[in-house]
Amino acid sequence: MEDAELMHSLGVNSYRFSISWSRILPRGRFGEVDSIGIEFYNRLIDAILLKGIQPFVTLNHYDIPQELEDRYGLWLSPQIQ
């Protein structure tokens, strides 16, 4: 919440940030959605919207859930692509 206030005080009107794939789906496609991770990003988005700041959200594509890395390797593997 302090970050949202600081951005507002500096006159920031947009904020680009990345969602961590592992924070939302810790086991990739093999597990449940992490509700704590969802709540974190919802609070962040709500806080900056209340300050009139437009969120621009991306997926952090370098962040791969450990289970997917263990099963398929990294991005060079055709299975994970």
GROMACS elastic network, one bead per residue, 0.5 to 0.9 nm:
[ bonds ]
;  ai    aj funct       b0    kb
    1     4     6  0.52096   500
    1     5     6  0.64009   500
    1     6     6  0.86918   500
    1    43     6  0.84914   500
    1    44     6  0.74008   500
    1    47     6  0.64323   500
    1    48     6  0.83414   500
    2     5     6  0.50668   500
    2     6     6  0.60854   500
    2     7     6  0.86091   500
    3     7     6  0.60904   500
    3     8     6  0.84895   500
    3    48     6  0.87490   500
    4     7     6  0.51879   500
    4     8     6  0.61599   500
    4     9     6  0.86360   500
    4    44     6  0.79484   500
    4    47     6  0.61959   500
    4    48     6  0.53502   500
    4    49     6  0.89545   500
    4    50     6  0.88606   500
    4    51     6  0.70438   500
    4    53     6  0.84328   500
    5     8     6  0.50761   500
    5     9     6  0.61455   500
    5    10     6  0.86708   500
    5    47     6  0.85086   500
    5    48     6  0.81395   500
    5    51     6  0.73551   500
    6     9     6  0.50748   500
    6    10     6  0.62705   500
    6    11     6  0.87538   500
    6    12     6  0.88011   500
    7    10     6  0.51482   500
    7    11     6  0.63771   500
    7    12     6  0.52391   500
    7    13     6  0.81133   500
    7    15     6  0.86372   500
    7    48     6  0.84105   500
    7    51     6  0.85562   500
    7    53     6  0.82782   500
    8    11     6  0.51250   500
    8    12     6  0.56491   500
    8    13     6  0.75590   500
    8    48     6  0.81569   500
    8    51     6  0.60374   500
    8    52     6  0.77752   500
    8    53     6  0.74002   500
    9    12     6  0.76287   500
   11    53     6  0.89885   500
   12    15     6  0.74934   500
   12    52     6  0.88551   500
   12    53     6  0.67324   500
   13    51     6  0.87005   500
   13    52     6  0.66918   500
   13    54     6  0.61179   500
   13    55     6  0.88353   500
   14    48     6  0.86853   500
   14    52     6  0.83775   500
   14    55     6  0.57790   500
   14    56     6  0.71961   500
   15    48     6  0.81884   500
   15    53     6  0.67327   500
   15    54     6  0.61856   500
   15    55     6  0.50023   500
   15    56     6  0.59421   500
   15    57     6  0.82994   500
   16    54     6  0.85104   500
   16    55     6  0.59720   500
   16    57     6  0.58131   500
   16    58     6  0.75507   500
   17    55     6  0.76543   500
   17    56     6  0.64768   500
   17    57     6  0.53539   500
   17    58     6  0.63007   500
   17    59     6  0.84296   500
   17    60     6  0.87273   500
   18    56     6  0.84754   500
   18    57     6  0.56683   500
   18    59     6  0.50985   500
   18    60     6  0.51664   500
   18    61     6  0.87902   500
   19    22     6  0.87560   500
   19    23     6  0.77610   500
   19    24     6  0.79622   500
   19    41     6  0.76220   500
   19    57     6  0.69647   500
   19    58     6  0.61549   500
   19    60     6  0.57128   500
   20    23     6  0.51737   500
   20    24     6  0.66498   500
   20    25     6  0.86761   500
   20    37     6  0.87449   500
   20    59     6  0.64511   500
   20    60     6  0.54174   500
   20    61     6  0.81522   500
   20    62     6  0.89151   500
   20    63     6  0.63666   500
   20    64     6  0.85578   500
   21    24     6  0.54051   500
   21    25     6  0.58924   500
   21    26     6  0.72952   500
   21    28     6  0.78319   500
   21    59     6  0.67106   500
   21    60     6  0.65254   500
   21    61     6  0.75975   500
   21    62     6  0.89148   500
   21    63     6  0.60990   500
   21    64     6  0.65176   500
   21    65     6  0.67883   500
   22    25     6  0.51469   500
   22    27     6  0.72569   500
   22    28     6  0.71790   500
   22    37     6  0.89755   500
   22    63     6  0.65242   500
   22    64     6  0.62319   500
   22    66     6  0.78315   500
   23    26     6  0.57378   500
   23    33     6  0.87945   500
   23    34     6  0.68874   500
   23    36     6  0.84138   500
   23    37     6  0.53484   500
   23    38     6  0.81426   500
   23    65     6  0.83984   500
   24    28     6  0.86628   500
   24    32     6  0.87424   500
   24    33     6  0.57388   500
   24    34     6  0.51466   500
   24    35     6  0.74775   500
   24    36     6  0.81535   500
   24    37     6  0.52178   500
   24    38     6  0.62440   500
   25    28     6  0.50523   500
   25    29     6  0.71641   500
   25    30     6  0.85485   500
   25    31     6  0.68202   500
   25    32     6  0.65322   500
   25    33     6  0.50779   500
   25    34     6  0.60392   500
   25    37     6  0.85608   500
   25    65     6  0.71562   500
   26    29     6  0.87370   500
   26    30     6  0.88354   500
   26    31     6  0.71014   500
   26    32     6  0.78526   500
   26    33     6  0.75586   500
   26    34     6  0.70851   500
   26    64     6  0.87468   500
   26    65     6  0.54392   500
   26    66     6  0.74262   500
   26    67     6  0.79332   500
   27    30     6  0.54840   500
   27    32     6  0.74656   500
   27    33     6  0.87193   500
   27    65     6  0.56316   500
   27    66     6  0.67445   500
   27    67     6  0.53654   500
   27    68     6  0.70356   500
   28    31     6  0.62633   500
   28    32     6  0.84017   500
   28    33     6  0.89006   500
   28    64     6  0.77740   500
   28    65     6  0.54284   500
   28    66     6  0.79177   500
   28    67     6  0.66551   500
   28    68     6  0.60494   500
   29    32     6  0.79483   500
   29    68     6  0.81054   500
   30    67     6  0.80888   500
   30    68     6  0.85383   500
   31    34     6  0.88778   500
   32    35     6  0.87855   500
   33    36     6  0.89015   500
   33    37     6  0.82768   500
   33    38     6  0.80631   500
   34    37     6  0.54052   500
   34    38     6  0.65355   500
   34    39     6  0.88333   500
   35    39     6  0.60852   500
   35    40     6  0.85972   500
   36    39     6  0.50663   500
   36    40     6  0.62237   500
   36    41     6  0.88889   500
   37    40     6  0.51097   500
   37    41     6  0.65288   500
   37    42     6  0.86594   500
   38    41     6  0.53946   500
   38    42     6  0.60996   500
   38    43     6  0.86288   500
   39    43     6  0.60660   500
   39    44     6  0.85645   500
   40    43     6  0.53205   500
   40    44     6  0.63328   500
   40    45     6  0.87797   500
   41    45     6  0.60852   500
   41    46     6  0.84425   500
   42    45     6  0.51935   500
   42    46     6  0.59848   500
   42    47     6  0.84633   500
   43    46     6  0.51176   500
   43    47     6  0.60029   500
   43    48     6  0.86779   500
   44    47     6  0.51951   500
   44    48     6  0.63647   500
   44    49     6  0.86205   500
   45    48     6  0.53981   500
   45    49     6  0.60960   500
   45    50     6  0.86032   500
   45    54     6  0.87315   500
   45    55     6  0.66603   500
   46    49     6  0.51574   500
   46    50     6  0.61574   500
   46    51     6  0.88076   500
   47    50     6  0.52585   500
   47    51     6  0.66518   500
   47    53     6  0.87672   500
   48    51     6  0.50970   500
   48    52     6  0.65001   500
   48    53     6  0.51629   500
   48    54     6  0.71642   500
   48    55     6  0.72129   500
   49    52     6  0.50079   500
   49    53     6  0.51877   500
   49    54     6  0.62683   500
   49    55     6  0.73548   500
   50    53     6  0.73890   500
   51    54     6  0.89252   500
   58    61     6  0.86129   500
   59    62     6  0.88136   500
   59    63     6  0.86668   500
   60    63     6  0.57193   500
   60    64     6  0.86313   500
   61    64     6  0.71816   500
   62    75     6  0.86988   500
   63    66     6  0.89997   500
   64    67     6  0.83546   500
   64    68     6  0.67605   500
   64    69     6  0.65108   500
   64    74     6  0.78346   500
   64    75     6  0.89033   500
   65    68     6  0.55530   500
   65    69     6  0.65145   500
   65    70     6  0.88486   500
   66    69     6  0.50446   500
   66    70     6  0.60723   500
   66    71     6  0.85926   500
   67    70     6  0.50637   500
   67    71     6  0.61562   500
   67    72     6  0.85133   500
   68    71     6  0.51172   500
   68    72     6  0.58025   500
   68    73     6  0.71164   500
   68    74     6  0.82036   500
   68    80     6  0.75329   500
   69    72     6  0.53645   500
   69    74     6  0.56163   500
   69    75     6  0.87439   500
   69    80     6  0.82624   500
   70    73     6  0.58711   500
   70    74     6  0.85832   500
   71    80     6  0.88768   500
   72    75     6  0.86671   500
   72    77     6  0.64689   500
   72    78     6  0.83697   500
   72    79     6  0.59870   500
   72    80     6  0.58382   500
   73    76     6  0.75483   500
   73    77     6  0.59946   500
   73    79     6  0.83087   500
   73    80     6  0.72985   500
   74    77     6  0.59216   500
   74    80     6  0.69782   500
   74    81     6  0.87770   500
   75    78     6  0.75654   500
   75    79     6  0.86251   500
   75    80     6  0.61512   500
   75    81     6  0.61717   500
   76    79     6  0.86807   500
   76    80     6  0.78221   500
   76    81     6  0.74988   500
   77    80     6  0.56499   500
   77    81     6  0.65408   500
   78    81     6  0.50677   500
